[in-house]
Amino acid sequence: MKPIFAILFLICLNHNCKEMQVNQQKTYIIQTDLENDYDSDFVIEKINGETIFSGEITTDYTISLAKMNKVSKAPGQYSLSVEIPHSSAKAETTFIHTEKDVYIGIKYSRNDRKLFFHFSYTPTIRD
């Protein structure tokens, strides 16, 4: 009788392992770098409507960076929106996240009240 229970246990264990492998999807990094011209600005950053950052930032010009954010997401289509409410600056972009990490720089032009995106598959080297 014991060998039957052992065989049934192994079958169930094998089935659960296969089911777990199917449900696990590989994820890749989406890194956003809020870069130049931020000066005590309150910024809201969202991916597909989910807030990934909300807070006040100031650019450190020695490294051209105010804030770096990282999230892990499965490959697919995503929207990224960035808003600076007090200046009415707002921008949104849609991109396809492939099976690579993606790095998105977000620059702010204070004079024009505009935000600009640039995409790369290699991280920016900061001194």
N, C-alpha and C positions, 0 to 999 in steps of 0.2 A: 504494500500500500504506500510506503514512504517514497519509492521511486516515482510513482505517479504524481504525487504532490510536488516533488522536485522538478519533474518535467513540466508540469503546469506552471510552476513558479518561473522557470526559465523562459517559457513561452510568453507569459505576461510581461516579464522584465524586458525581453527583446522587443515586444510590441510597443511598450511605453517609451523605450529608447528611440525607436524609429519615429514615433509620433513627436517626440521632443525635437528631433533633428529637423523634421518637416516644419515645425512651428518656429524654429529659430532662424531668423534672417540676418545676414551679415550687415553690419552698419559701418558707416564711414563718417569721418569728421566733416562738419561744416563749421569753419572758423570765420568769425567776422571781426575785423579790426576797425574800430572807430578811430580814425586817424587825425587829420589836421583841422585846425580852426575851431575846436571846441573850447569854450571858455566859461566854465561854471554853467554849462547848458544841461537842462533836464532832457534826457533822451529816452525814447521808448522804441525798443527793437523787437520785432515779432517774426516768427517763421510759421507760415500757415495759420496765422491768427493767434498763435501761442506766444505769450511774452517770454522772451529769453533774457531780456535785460530791461530794467527801468531804473534810472537813477541819474544823478548829476555827475558830469565828467568835465575834465579839463585836459587838454593835450599837453603831454610832456614832449616838448620839441626836440629834446636830445635823442629821442627814439621815434619821433613822429607817431606817437600813439597815445590815445586817451583811455581806451578800454578794449580788451580782447575778450571775446566770448566764444565758447566751443560747445557744440552739441553733436551727438551721434545720431544719425538718421539712416534709414535704409535707402537704397537708390529709389529715385522717383522724381516727380515734378513738385517743386516747392515755390512758394512766394515768400519774399523777404520784404518787410516794410520797416522803415525807420522814420521816426517823427520827432521833431523838436517843437513841442506845443507853443512855447512862448514866442517863437519866431515864425510860426506857421509853415516852417519847412517840413516837407513830407515827400517821401519817394518810395516807390515800390517797384520790384522787379520779380520776374518769374524765371526760374532756371531749372534745368534737368540735372539732378544730382546722380552722377554715374558711380561706378565702382572704384572711385578714387576719392581721397580727401580733397576738399575744395576750400580755398581761402578767398575771402571777399573783403576787399578794402572799401571803406565808406568814408569819403571825404566830404567835408562841409564847407561851403563857401558862405561865410558870414555876410559879406556884402550883398550877394545875390539871393541869399536865403534859399540855397539849393543844395541838394545832396547828390553825390555821384558815386556809382559803384564801379569797381574793377575786379575781375575774376582771375584766379590763377590756380594751378594745381601744385604750386610749390609755395611754401611759406615765405613771407618776407623776412629777411635777415635784419634784425635790429641790434645795433651796437649796445 
